[in-house]
Amino acid sequence: MKQQHYSTYKALLAAGINELQAAAIIRSIAALSKQIANQYSTRDEIKKLTIQTESLFDEIEKIELRMTIKMGSIAAITSGLLFSALKLWL
């Protein structure tokens, strides 16, 4: 039994709860603590996710710049072709 749980166990005994009930409560607390620890991320995991998210945003910015350049090129070529066709037509 961990020190933290042992002190809670002793407190339950001092409060008049019998040993079997106190042990059951401590087992429940330990199981809940384990479930919470497995469910939620640690600080290191959050830091890693933050770094990965920042990296993804950097990639998105690079792609956005490339797409803007491509769209500008397409617009310039299209307008050039349109004006050339109009010049030949008229």
C-alpha positions as CSV (number, residue, x, y, z in Angstrom):
1,M,0.0,0.0,0.0
2,K,1.4,3.4,-1.0
3,Q,2.2,5.9,1.8
4,Q,-0.6,8.2,0.6
5,H,-3.1,5.4,0.6
6,Y,-1.8,4.1,4.0
7,S,-2.4,7.4,5.7
8,T,-5.9,7.5,4.2
9,Y,-6.4,4.0,5.5
10,K,-5.3,5.0,9.0
11,A,-7.6,8.0,8.9
12,L,-10.5,5.8,7.9
13,L,-9.7,3.4,10.8
14,A,-9.4,6.4,13.2
15,A,-12.9,7.6,12.0
16,G,-14.4,4.3,13.1
17,I,-14.6,2.5,9.8
18,N,-13.8,-1.2,10.2
19,E,-10.7,-2.7,8.5
20,L,-12.6,-4.5,5.7
21,Q,-14.5,-1.4,4.7
22,A,-11.4,0.8,4.9
23,A,-9.5,-1.7,2.7
24,A,-12.3,-1.7,0.1
25,I,-12.4,2.1,0.1
26,I,-8.6,2.2,-0.4
27,R,-8.8,-0.3,-3.3
28,S,-11.5,1.8,-4.9
29,I,-9.4,5.0,-4.5
30,A,-6.4,3.2,-6.0
31,A,-8.4,1.9,-9.0
32,L,-9.8,5.3,-9.6
33,S,-6.4,6.9,-9.4
34,K,-5.0,4.4,-11.9
35,Q,-8.0,5.0,-14.2
36,I,-7.5,8.8,-14.0
37,A,-3.7,8.5,-14.6
38,N,-4.4,6.3,-17.7
39,Q,-7.1,8.6,-19.1
40,Y,-5.3,12.0,-18.8
41,S,-2.1,13.0,-20.5
42,T,1.1,13.8,-18.6
43,R,2.9,17.1,-19.0
44,D,5.5,15.5,-21.3
45,E,2.8,14.2,-23.6
46,I,1.2,17.6,-23.7
47,K,4.5,19.2,-24.5
48,K,5.1,16.7,-27.3
49,L,1.6,17.4,-28.7
50,T,2.2,21.1,-28.6
51,I,5.5,20.8,-30.5
52,Q,3.8,18.5,-33.1
53,T,0.9,21.0,-33.4
54,E,3.3,23.9,-33.9
55,S,5.2,21.9,-36.6
56,L,1.9,21.2,-38.4
57,F,1.0,24.9,-38.4
58,D,4.5,25.7,-39.9
59,E,3.8,23.1,-42.6
60,I,0.4,24.6,-43.3
61,E,1.9,28.1,-43.6
62,K,4.5,26.8,-46.1
63,I,1.7,25.0,-48.1
64,E,-0.4,28.1,-48.0
65,L,2.4,30.2,-49.5
66,R,2.9,27.7,-52.3
67,M,-0.8,27.5,-53.0
68,T,-1.0,31.3,-53.1
69,I,1.8,31.5,-55.6
70,K,0.3,28.7,-57.7
71,M,-3.1,30.4,-57.7
72,G,-1.5,33.7,-58.7
73,S,0.3,32.0,-61.5
74,I,-2.9,30.4,-62.8
75,A,-4.7,33.7,-62.6
76,A,-2.0,35.5,-64.5
77,I,-1.8,32.8,-67.2
78,T,-5.5,32.7,-67.6
79,S,-5.9,36.5,-67.9
80,G,-3.0,36.5,-70.4
81,L,-4.7,33.8,-72.5
82,L,-8.0,35.6,-72.3
83,F,-6.5,39.0,-73.4
84,S,-4.6,37.2,-76.2
85,A,-7.8,35.5,-77.4
86,L,-9.7,38.8,-77.2
87,K,-7.0,40.6,-79.2
88,L,-7.1,37.9,-81.9
89,W,-10.9,37.9,-81.9
90,L,-11.3,41.7,-82.2
